[in-house]
Amino acid sequence: MNEHFFQCPYCWEEISMLIDTSVREQKYIEDCEVCCNPIELSVQSEDGIIMGFDAQNIEQ
């Protein structure tokens, strides 16, 4: 698990999440710990290192 810091696409606050880097590709939804809006996360990992990370707001 690696802690990854990024900006929420809704409130622009810096937040962090624990990322399981043993999984090569992940896509899931997690709520912002500040504004509680849902964020779609896409993560690519290789050899325990985060190679790609994207956080998008969810169109409602």
Secondary structure, DSSP 4 states (H G I P E B T S, - for coil): -EEEEEE-TTT--EEEEEE-TTSSEEEEEEE-TTT--EEEEEEEEETTEEEEEEEEEPP-
